[in-house]
Amino acid sequence: MPRIEVGKPTPYPIVIGEGVLKEVPPPQGPTALLYDQNAEGFAQEVAEALGVPHRLGLKGGEGAKTLEVYGQVLSWLAQRGLPRNATLLVVGGGTLTDLGGFVAATYLRGIPYLAFPTTTLAVVDASVGGKTGLNLPEGKNLVGAFHFPRGVYAEVGALRTLPAFTFREGLVEAFKHGLIAGDEALLEVEGLSPDHPSLADYLARAVAVKVAITEEDPLERGKRRLLNLGHTLGHALEAKTRHALPHGAAVAYGLLYAALLGRALGGEDLVPLVRRLLHWLSPPRLPPLTWEDLLPYLLRDKKKVSESLHWVVPLGLGRLEVRPLPKALLKEAFALWQEELARLALLEG
């Protein structure tokens, strides 16, 4: 069973495989369980294995990452009188993982939590690296804190319950890690399935890329910004569509735009790789959009520095830069991006 030991800034294990509950040390002190209702079966297994008396199920999706739901969960914990040595167990996909981590970061100024990711997206991205947060109507992940889990336990068996598209879209983040690290094995997503014998090893390989970067730069002051590849435009698409577009699909669209920027700046042409990804993913089609439609969301992006929006640009496999770009170049790439999507039949109308 693959196991990754995160060393900095807070040590914790990441375990991926079958039967991970046997690897979880019993938490010290009281416990509470926050879970995605879509993963109720596995949540029940976690609760029984670890003897959790307090359980709260929520509907997953971006609607869970709101100030309103966040307040409800805090009140639920307070009403049960959970003290500062309590441990919050979080079972679910990326949105519940983000929400649960932020609850743990802020309840009584911070309590420990364990993450039990149940989607591919949560395994390779949301559960790793200590980023927690909520959305605002003005944009995605504009509220948050860095709060590292005490452990991440990813049960591969839970991934077999996912709809096929949900399984695939989470692997977009793993593909992104392949672009960042120059690891071509991570770009080979087409043959993966919940029953693939090497799935746990593939997921661990993707996670290891993020772990190496976040250990070096845990608070996103430098190299960690590379992990935002594809996310600047992707988050704007999510916000503009009011999260009707799933995160993995939005990032895939954002990766295509980033590849076009890299090519325009004289880098290696990575567009064919991302085209292949989009063909395999078969994401929801986008509505007609203009640059001006997305600009308000781009200008509120959390990666903005002073008055400049910094873009992560891939100039080749394993070769990326983060820098502001001229408006003319951004708009020119956007026009090319729309042409690419039209060829791929991914634009409505």
TORBASE-711698 format. One line per 3 residues: their letters; for each residue z, x, y of C-alpha. Coordinates in pm, whole numbers, padded with zeros to 5 digits, m for minus. Last residue first. Example, Ala and Ser with C-alpha at 12.3 -4.5 7.8 and 13.67 -1.06 7.14 Angstrom:
<nodes>
sa = 00714/01367/m00106 | 00780/01230/m00450
</nodes>
This chain:
<nodes>
gel = m03024/m02417/02712 | m02735/m02236/02550 | m02745/m01860/02521
lal = m02693/m01676/02192 | m03050/m01697/02066 | m03049/m01319/01999
ral = m03342/m01273/02236 | m03160/m01484/02496 | m02850/m01271/02451
eeq = m03046/m00952/02516 | m03202/m01101/02830 | m02857/m01205/02953
wla = m02729/m00853/02901 | m03028/m00711/03091 | m02938/m00931/03387
fae = m02574/m00822/03360 | m02681/m00457/03349 | m02862/m00503/03682
kll = m02557/m00677/03827 | m02324/m00394/03726 | m02565/m00127/03849
akp = m02598/m00294/04191 | m02221/m00334/04216 | m02169/00041/04177
lpr = m01931/00148/03898 | m01560/00232/03889 | m01456/00468/03611
vel = m01331/00498/03256 | m01539/00725/03032 | m01616/00721/02661
rgl = m01740/00962/02397 | m01634/00880/02041 | m01975/00738/01959
glp = m02183/00782/02272 | m02169/00718/02647 | m01936/00423/02602
vvw = m01823/00293/02945 | m01476/00154/03008 | m01498/m00010/03349
hls = m01258/00033/03639 | m01240/m00242/03899 | m01181/m00087/04238
esv = m00971/m00229/04522 | m00650/m00045/04428 | m00692/m00002/04051
kkk = m00814/m00312/03867 | m00740/m00304/03495 | m00539/m00627/03527
drl = m00862/m00820/03595 | m00831/m01042/03901 | m01165/m00925/04045
lyp = m01333/m00984/03710 | m01209/m01343/03704 | m01351/m01418/04050
lld = m01678/m01238/03955 | m01753/m01444/03644 | m01943/m01732/03801
ewt = m02097/m01495/04060 | m02256/m01293/03781 | m02422/m01614/03665
lpp = m02354/m01810/03351 | m02553/m02049/03132 | m02322/m02151/02846
lrp = m02255/m01894/02575 | m02337/m01946/02210 | m02054/m01942/01960
psl = m02047/m01617/01763 | m02275/m01524/01470 | m02055/m01229/01369
whl = m02321/m01054/01163 | m02592/m01089/01431 | m02339/m00993/01698
lrr = m02245/m00675/01510 | m02610/m00581/01458 | m02675/m00623/01829
vlp = m02370/m00404/01891 | m02518/m00121/01686 | m02863/m00168/01846
vld = m02706/m00140/02196 | m02543/00196/02129 | m02814/00391/02312
egg = m02657/00731/02377 | m02564/00783/02741 | m02783/00810/03048
lar = m02584/00586/03280 | m02804/00286/03201 | m02733/00337/02831
gll = m02358/00330/02893 | m02385/00015/03103 | m02591/m00154/02830
aay = m02329/m00056/02572 | m02057/m00207/02795 | m02250/m00534/02815
llg = m02289/m00547/02437 | m01921/m00464/02396 | m01831/m00754/02626
yav = m02021/m00999/02407 | m01828/m00866/02108 | m01507/m00889/02311
aag = m01572/m01256/02384 | m01642/m01325/02015 | m01317/m01156/01917
hpl = m01120/m01350/02177 | m01247/m01695/02083 | m01465/m01878/02339
ahr = m01309/m02214/02424 | m01056/m02004/02612 | m01102/m02190/02939
tka = m01473/m02095/02928 | m01432/m01895/03250 | m01109/m01737/03125
ela = m01257/m01625/02793 | m01573/m01497/02959 | m01367/m01301/03213
hgl = m01160/m01154/02929 | m01477/m01034/02756 | m01626/m00885/03074
thg = m01330/m00651/03108 | m01250/m00644/02737 | m01553/m00460/02599
lnl = m01365/m00129/02584 | m01006/m00201/02686 | m00882/00040/02417
lrr = m01012/00323/02637 | m00734/00238/02885 | m00497/00396/02636
kgr = m00623/00738/02749 | m00458/00723/03090 | m00162/00533/03230
elp = m00162/00268/02960 | 00215/00258/02892 | 00213/00413/02542
dee = m00028/00700/02619 | m00027/00957/02337 | 00143/00726/02088
tia = m00085/00447/02206 | m00398/00648/02127 | m00296/00759/01778
vkv = m00168/00409/01697 | m00493/00247/01805 | m00701/00469/01578
ava = m00452/00429/01292 | m00490/00050/01312 | m00860/00077/01230
ral = m00793/00299/00928 | m00514/00065/00818 | m00754/m00229/00835
yda = m01010/m00044/00622 | m00744/00059/00369 | m00618/m00298/00341
lsp = m00973/m00427/00297 | m01067/m00178/00024 | m01073/m00425/m00266
hdp = m01267/m00685/m00062 | m01110/m01025/m00125 | m01068/m01125/00242
slg = m01427/m01013/00302 | m01594/m00698/00431 | m01957/m00619/00358
eve = m02087/m00654/00713 | m01811/m00458/00885 | m01952/m00107/00863
lla = m01867/00011/01216 | m01525/00128/01097 | m01690/00379/00863
edg = m01879/00523/01161 | m01563/00662/01315 | m01656/00786/01664
ail = m01298/00714/01769 | m01384/00470/02047 | m01683/00314/01873
ghk = m01485/00276/01550 | m01195/00121/01740 | m01440/m00136/01876
fae = m01545/m00220/01518 | m01176/m00277/01439 | m01150/m00506/01742
vlg = m01458/m00697/01624 | m01277/m00736/01292 | m01079/m01026/01434
erf = m01401/m01221/01476 | m01484/m01195/01107 | m01166/m01348/00963
tfa = m01171/m01626/01221 | m01536/m01694/01132 | m01460/m01729/00761
plt = m01167/m01966/00812 | m00843/m01788/00725 | m00641/m01858/00408
rla = m00742/m01530/00247 | m00587/m01339/00538 | m00240/m01441/00418
gve = m00292/m01237/00101 | m00335/m00925/00313 | 00028/m00950/00423
ayv = 00069/m00747/00740 | 00422/m00621/00802 | 00482/m00471/01148
grp = 00823/m00316/01222 | 01088/m00277/01489 | 00842/m00412/01742
fhf = 00765/m00239/02073 | 00806/m00410/02407 | 00561/m00337/02690
agv = 00567/m00636/02921 | 00348/m00927/03017 | 00194/m01162/03270
lnk = m00174/m01133/03367 | m00276/m01147/03001 | m00586/m01359/03067
gep = m00683/m01491/03408 | m00624/m01723/03702 | m00492/m02010/03490
lnl = m00226/m01763/03376 | m00209/m01600/03034 | 00094/m01457/02858
gtk = 00206/m01122/02732 | 00306/m00853/02489 | 00171/m00500/02453
ggv = 00380/m00291/02213 | 00107/m00089/02047 | 00027/m00283/01733
sad = 00075/m00654/01656 | m00204/m00770/01886 | m00477/m00533/01766
vva = m00562/m00451/01406 | m00333/m00698/01231 | m00338/m00970/01497
ltt = m00717/m00984/01501 | m00737/m00982/01121 | m00509/m01285/01115
tpf = m00161/m01335/00967 | 00041/m01079/01160 | 00408/m01052/01055
aly = 00575/m00889/01355 | 00943/m00797/01366 | 01149/m00835/01682
pig = 01443/m00670/01854 | 01604/m00829/02163 | 01533/m00774/02532
rly = 01671/m00874/02869 | 01870/m01162/02713 | 01531/m01305/02614
taa = 01272/m01094/02797 | 01108/m00856/02552 | 01167/m01086/02256
vfg = 00988/m01371/02435 | 00709/m01130/02525 | 00671/m01023/02162
gld = 00667/m01382/02047 | 00395/m01476/02295 | 00168/m01184/02210
tlt = 00222/m01231/01835 | 00172/m01607/01867 | m00159/m01542/02045
ggg = m00275/m01275/01803 | m00217/m01465/01483 | 00100/m01574/01315
vvl = 00454/m01493/01207 | 00706/m01361/01459 | 01059/m01271/01348
lta = 01311/m01254/01631 | 01615/m01037/01567 | 01958/m01125/01707
nrp = 02180/m00847/01844 | 02164/m00999/02193 | 02309/m01328/02083
lgr = 02140/m01647/01959 | 02327/m01946/02100 | 02102/m02199/01932
qal = 02029/m02363/02265 | 01940/m02021/02405 | 01672/m01961/02141
wsl = 01513/m02301/02198 | 01534/m02252/02574 | 01341/m01926/02546
vqg = 01081/m02096/02326 | 01033/m02380/02575 | 01000/m02138/02864
yve = 00722/m01948/02687 | 00547/m02275/02611 | 00539/m02363/02982
ltk = 00453/m02012/03100 | 00147/m02021/02877 | 00035/m01818/02575
age = 00051/m02103/02323 | m00264/m02265/02465 | m00447/m01945/02373
ggk = m00442/m02047/02009 | m00163/m02131/01770 | 00026/m02460/01747
lgl = 00394/m02382/01733 | 00654/m02370/01459 | 01020/m02296/01532
rhp = 01263/m02175/01266 | 01635/m02099/01272 | 01816/m02021/00944
vgl = 01625/m01706/00837 | 01727/m01584/00491 | 01490/m01286/00471
aea = 01285/m01387/00166 | 01319/m01759/00238 | 01210/m01731/00600
veq = 00923/m01496/00518 | 00796/m01723/00239 | 00817/m02025/00470
afg = 00620/m01838/00734 | 00356/m01766/00468 | 00310/m02138/00407
ean = 00330/m02231/00775 | 00049/m01997/00878 | m00155/m02255/01072
qdy = 00173/m02374/01224 | 00203/m02036/01396 | 00555/m01905/01364
lla = 00873/m01819/01551 | 01158/m01728/01319 | 01518/m01667/01421
tpg = 01765/m01411/01294 | 02134/m01330/01334 | 02264/m00974/01279
qpp = 02111/m00682/01093 | 01755/m00745/00975 | 01694/m00713/00599
pve = 01461/m00415/00538 | 01103/m00537/00493 | 00905/m00359/00220
klv = 00938/m00635/m00043 | 00788/m00872/00215 | 00469/m00664/00201
geg = 00355/m00819/m00127 | m00013/m00732/m00095 | m00117/m00487/00174
ivi = m00055/m00349/00521 | 00268/m00183/00636 | 00319/m00065/00995
pyp = 00645/00123/01039 | 00843/00172/01361 | 00942/00460/01587
tpk = 00965/00381/01959 | 00774/00599/02206 | 00635/00738/01984
gve = 00644/00793/01609 | 00450/00512/01445 | 00469/00546/01069
irp = 00160/00406/00900 | 00182/00253/00554 | m00110/00165/00328
m = 00000/00000/00000
</nodes>
